[in-house]
Amino acid sequence: MSIRIQRYIALLSLVLFLAKIYAWYLTGSVTVLTDALESIVNVIAGFIGLYSVILAAKPRDTNHPYGHGKVQFVTSAVEGCLIIIAGLFIIYEAIFHLYEPRQLQKLDIGTLVILSTGMINFFAGRYAVSNGKQYRSIVIESAGKHLLSDAYGTVGIAIGVSLIWITKWMLLDSIVALVFAVIIIVTGYKVLRRSMGGIMDEADEALIKEVVGFLQENRRPQWVDLHNLRVIQYGEVLHIDTHLTLPWYYTVLEADTEIHLLEEKVKKHFGNKVEFFIHIDSCMPYQCKLCAMPDCKERKELFQKQVPWNIENVQKDSKHGKVN
């Protein structure tokens, strides 16, 4: 599904780029050129993204034990760099035309063309962002956000071109281009920043909070605590590493049953592309007052209250209730 969506994004970007080049050819406006240059980035990023999605879909092998999903962060970083470069080039062109403004023409037709591309980008962007979140693909989600950013920028550029057409003030062409060049550079920085965070295995706090919240809602009484939790996403595959504390007298078979129950619950919610590395710890006497397991014959203290799992305590490398 991700490959098909990204293929549509790449082909759509190519068609819209050609439409914007045509609008620039008609008008000669550097503001319209701004929109066209950003579309070059869309085209390149679209096809690079398609390659990365195809590569990320490959199963893990001996050389890539965690799969190939991390390539999506690399391609997103390339996209961010290209966006920034396009913004810098637009600034150069805009400043050049401040000193040598050119006569513009056919601004009415040009405005209609770029407005049409903006509407198409908007609906395509919303579709891509929605599916990127659903399939947990940073490439598709980033592409969708870029399409939405491009759509908003196109509307702004259309307004700018309309003002030039009405006022006949040609310097406004370069001024509008400069404003949107800055917006483009900021967009590129955000894409690059997120990609670098993924390459460096930066924690996704929102994702961890979602995982922890789900586990707390579906917690079983014998799951005494959860600690040393790490959640990393490579492409569509979610990797969860954690320590789960169970009653010390459980057999290997009983502990294995609990692990599979936890895995099934998570996969039912987050999809089948989840990989677990769960280390089992035995409970300690000081945890009896925190353990909600009923009818425990080995209880040393009366149950007082269960410690709710949250993003702070599940990431600590110590059992709950331990006094350092």
Stockholm file with secondary structure:
# STOCKHOLM 1.0

chainA/1-324         MSIRIQRYIALLSLVLFLAKIYAWYLTGSVTVLTDALESIVNVIAGFIGLYSVILAAKPRDTNHPYGHGKVQFVTSAVEGCLIIIAGLFIIYEAIFHLYEPRQLQKLDIGTLVILSTGMINFFAGRYAVSNGKQYRSIVIESAGKHLLSDAYGTVGIAIGVSLIWITKWMLLDSIVALVFAVIIIVTGYKVLRRSMGGIMDEADEALIKEVVGFLQENRRPQWVDLHNLRVIQYGEVLHIDTHLTLPWYYTVLEADTEIHLLEEKVKKHFGNKVEFFIHIDSCMPYQCKLCAMPDCKERKELFQKQVPWNIENVQKDSKHGKVN
#=GR chainA/1-324 SS CHHHHHHHHHHHHHHHHHHHHHHHHHHCCHHHHHHHHHHHHHHHHHHHHHHHHHHHTSCCCSSCTTCSTTHHHHHHHHHHHHHHHHHHHHHHHHHHHHHSCCCCCCHHHHHHHHHHHHHHHHHHHHHHHHHHHHTTCHHHHHHHHHHHHHHHHHHHHHHHHHHHHHHCCTHHHHHHHHHHHHHHHHHHHHHHHHHHHHHTTCCCHHHHHHHHHHHHHTCCTTCCEEEEEEEEEETTEEEEEEEEEECTTCCHHHHHHHHHHHHHHHHHHHCSCEEEEEEEEECCGGGGGGCCCTTCTTCCSCCCCCCCCCTTTSSSSSCTTCCC
#=GC SS_cons         CHHHHHHHHHHHHHHHHHHHHHHHHHHCCHHHHHHHHHHHHHHHHHHHHHHHHHHHTSCCCSSCTTCSTTHHHHHHHHHHHHHHHHHHHHHHHHHHHHHSCCCCCCHHHHHHHHHHHHHHHHHHHHHHHHHHHHTTCHHHHHHHHHHHHHHHHHHHHHHHHHHHHHHCCTHHHHHHHHHHHHHHHHHHHHHHHHHHHHHTTCCCHHHHHHHHHHHHHTCCTTCCEEEEEEEEEETTEEEEEEEEEECTTCCHHHHHHHHHHHHHHHHHHHCSCEEEEEEEEECCGGGGGGCCCTTCTTCCSCCCCCCCCCTTTSSSSSCTTCCC
//
